């Protein structure tokens, strides 16, 4: 059973963003209304279908990924850094919680925020275009994994950051550009040269966007470009999810280790 301390920390982290919906949920909702209006409706009417889907529908999964992982990262990084800045994280460190419980509580709460934002963006998207869920279980598993992954990265960011500007740099100038170049607004199948596809596949965001697109629309660029040998091509989405899961476990293990040695926590 979950300990009382774990439940208390998890509840505190949940309430921290639930009590401020104007700061946590309204901005992504408004931002994505603009995304869908500009990129989907205005530009979408001038762009042919991509992979057999209307442009506005094709970009929905990428925008969901962008909002979900950005908020998961931001929540975890800010929570850790704010606790360090105001020194109330010492109360958590001196509690009888294990390091695993601490990390899971922070990551779990941040992943919940990312998932809620993802649902909000999907709801906004449905105002503009009908959305179906082709592989619902796969979609849920992918969303849980990628939000937990970036919540884990957020903990590292919160420990490494020396001021609030560092958090902004990580989110706005590293995370978001990688997502935008992660096949959010285009398909890998539209590239004319193999080197363009190969360069794109170096970006880990491609696999996250593609996984959510597969779960939502049933389409995978990784299948289309033949990332695996012919007999195994259809297993590309499952391989992506397996690799993302393994990376998530690795990142969370690093988080636990950093908590154990007190890296950045007692500076």
C-alpha positions in Angstrom: 0.0 0.0 0.0 1.0 3.6 -0.6 2.4 5.3 2.5 0.6 8.2 4.1 3.6 10.4 3.4 3.6 9.5 -0.3 -0.1 10.3 -0.6 0.4 13.6 1.2 3.2 14.7 -1.1 1.4 13.5 -4.2 -1.8 15.4 -3.0 0.2 18.5 -2.3 1.7 18.5 -5.8 -1.6 17.9 -7.4 -3.3 20.7 -5.5 -0.4 23.1 -6.4 -1.5 23.3 -10.0 -5.2 22.4 -9.7 -5.8 25.4 -7.5 -4.4 27.7 -10.2 -6.3 26.7 -13.3 -5.9 30.2 -14.9 -2.1 29.7 -14.8 -2.0 25.9 -15.6 -4.9 25.0 -17.8 -6.2 28.2 -19.5 -2.9 29.1 -21.3 -2.6 25.8 -23.2 -6.3 25.9 -24.1 -6.1 29.4 -25.5 -2.7 28.8 -27.3 -4.1 25.7 -29.0 -7.3 27.5 -30.1 -4.9 29.8 -31.9 -2.8 26.9 -33.3 -5.9 25.2 -34.7 -7.3 28.4 -36.0 -4.2 29.6 -37.8 -2.4 26.3 -38.8 -5.5 24.2 -39.1 -8.3 26.3 -40.5 -6.5 29.2 -42.3 -3.4 27.3 -43.6 -5.1 23.9 -43.7 -7.5 25.1 -46.4 -4.5 25.7 -48.6 -2.7 22.5 -47.9 -3.5 19.2 -49.5 -4.2 16.1 -47.3 -1.2 14.6 -45.6 -1.1 10.8 -45.4 -4.8 10.7 -46.3 -5.8 13.1 -43.5 -7.0 16.7 -43.5 -4.1 18.9 -42.4 -5.9 20.1 -39.2 -6.5 16.5 -38.1 -2.9 15.5 -38.9 -1.4 18.1 -36.6 -3.7 17.3 -33.6 -1.4 14.5 -32.2 1.7 16.7 -32.4 0.0 19.6 -30.5 -1.2 17.1 -27.9 2.4 15.9 -27.4 3.7 19.5 -27.3 1.3 20.6 -24.6 1.4 17.4 -22.5 5.2 17.0 -22.2 5.8 20.8 -21.9 3.5 21.0 -18.9 4.8 17.8 -17.3 8.4 19.1 -17.6 7.4 22.6 -16.4 5.5 21.3 -13.4 8.3 19.0 -12.2 11.1 21.4 -12.8 9.3 24.4 -11.2 8.2 22.3 -8.2 11.7 21.1 -7.5 13.4 24.4 -8.1 10.8 26.4 -6.1 11.3 24.0 -3.2 15.0 24.5 -3.4 14.7 28.2 -3.8 12.5 28.6 -0.7 14.1 25.7 1.1 10.9 23.9 1.9 12.1 20.8 0.0 14.1 20.0 3.2 10.9 19.0 4.8 10.4 16.4 2.1 14.0 15.2 2.4 13.8 14.8 6.2 10.5 12.9 6.0 10.4 9.1 6.3 9.7 8.8 2.6 12.0 6.7 0.5 13.8 8.4 -2.4 11.7 6.3 -4.8 8.5 7.5 -3.2 9.7 11.1 -3.5 10.5 10.8 -7.1 7.3 8.9 -8.0 5.2 11.5 -6.2 6.7 14.4 -8.1 6.7 12.6 -11.4 3.2 11.2 -10.9 1.7 14.6 -10.1 3.5 16.2 -13.0 2.4 13.5 -15.4 -1.2 14.0 -14.3 -0.9 17.7 -15.2 0.5 16.7 -18.6 -2.3 14.2 -19.2 -5.0 16.8 -18.2 -3.5 19.3 -20.6 -3.4 16.6 -23.4 -7.1 15.9 -22.8 -7.8 19.7 -23.0 -6.0 20.0 -26.3 -7.8 17.0 -27.7 -11.1 18.6 -26.6 -10.1 21.9 -28.3 -9.2 19.9 -31.4 -12.6 18.3 -31.5 -14.2 21.7 -31.8 -12.5 22.1 -35.2 -12.4 18.5 -36.5 -13.9 15.1 -35.6 -11.3 13.0 -33.8 -11.4 9.2 -33.4 -9.2 6.9 -31.3 -8.0 4.1 -33.4 -5.8 2.4 -30.8 -7.0 3.7 -27.5 -5.0 1.4 -25.2 -1.8 2.1 -27.1 -2.6 5.9 -27.0 -3.1 5.9 -23.2 0.1 3.9 -22.6 2.1 6.3 -24.8 0.7 9.4 -23.1 1.5 8.0 -19.7 5.0 7.0 -20.7 5.9 10.3 -22.4 4.5 12.5 -19.6 6.3 10.5 -17.0 9.5 10.7 -19.1 9.4 14.5 -19.3 8.4 14.8 -15.7 11.5 12.9 -15.0 13.5 15.2 -17.1 11.9 18.1 -15.3 13.2 16.9 -12.0 16.7 16.9 -13.5 16.1 20.3 -14.8 14.9 21.6 -11.5 18.0 20.2 -9.8 20.4 21.6 -12.4 18.9 25.1 -12.7 20.5 27.9 -10.9 17.7 30.5 -11.5 14.3 30.7 -13.0 15.7 31.8 -16.3 17.3 28.4 -16.7 13.9 26.7 -16.5 12.6 29.0 -19.3 15.6 28.3 -21.5 15.1 24.5 -21.1 11.4 24.6 -22.0 11.3 27.3 -24.6 14.6 27.0 -26.4 15.3 23.3 -26.1 12.1 21.3 -25.6 9.7 23.2 -27.9 12.0 23.5 -30.9 12.7 19.8 -30.8 8.9 19.1 -30.8 8.3 21.5 -33.7 11.0 19.6 -35.7 9.5 16.3 -34.6 7.1 15.9 -37.5 4.2 17.9 -35.8 3.3 19.9 -38.9 4.6 17.6 -41.6 5.0 13.9 -42.5 8.3 12.1 -42.9 6.9 10.5 -46.0 6.9 13.9 -47.8 10.7 14.1 -47.8 12.4 13.4 -51.1 15.8 12.3 -49.8 16.8 9.5 -47.4 19.2 11.8 -45.5 16.3 14.1 -44.6 14.4 11.1 -43.1 17.6 9.9 -41.3 18.3 13.3 -39.8 14.7 13.6 -38.6 15.0 10.1 -36.9 17.8 11.5 -34.7 15.2 13.7 -33.0 13.6 11.7 -30.2 10.4 13.8 -30.4 9.7 12.2 -33.8 9.0 8.9 -32.1 6.7 10.5 -29.5 4.6 12.4 -32.0 4.5 9.3 -34.3 3.3 7.1 -31.4 0.5 9.5 -30.4 -0.5 9.9 -34.0 -0.6 6.1 -34.4 -2.8 5.8 -31.3 -5.1 8.6 -32.4 -5.3 8.2 -36.1 -3.9 4.8 -36.8 -1.1 6.2 -39.0 2.6 5.9 -38.4 5.3 7.6 -40.4 7.8 5.0 -39.1 5.8 2.3 -40.9 5.7 4.5 -44.0 9.4 5.2 -44.2 10.3 1.6 -43.4 12.4 2.1 -40.3 12.4 -1.7 -39.7 13.0 -4.5 -42.2 10.0 -5.4 -44.4 8.7 -8.4 -42.4 8.7 -6.3 -39.2 7.6 -2.9 -40.4 4.2 -3.0 -38.7 5.9 -3.4 -35.3 7.6 0.0 -35.5 5.0 1.7 -33.2 5.4 -1.1 -30.6 9.2 -0.7 -30.8 8.9 3.0 -30.3 6.8 2.5 -27.2 9.2 -0.1 -25.8 12.2 2.2 -26.3 10.4 5.2 -24.7 9.4 3.0 -21.8 13.0 1.9 -21.3 14.3 5.4 -21.5 11.6 6.5 -18.9 12.7 3.9 -16.5 16.3 5.0 -17.0 15.6 8.7 -16.4 13.5 7.9 -13.3 16.4 5.8 -12.0 18.7 8.8 -12.5 16.2 10.9 -10.6 16.3 8.5 -7.6 20.1 8.4 -7.7 20.3 12.3 -7.7 17.9 12.4 -4.7 19.9 9.8 -2.9 23.2 11.7 -3.3 21.5 15.0 -2.6 22.6 16.6 -5.9 21.3 20.2 -6.1 19.0 19.6 -3.2 21.1 21.0 -0.4 23.0 23.7 -2.3 
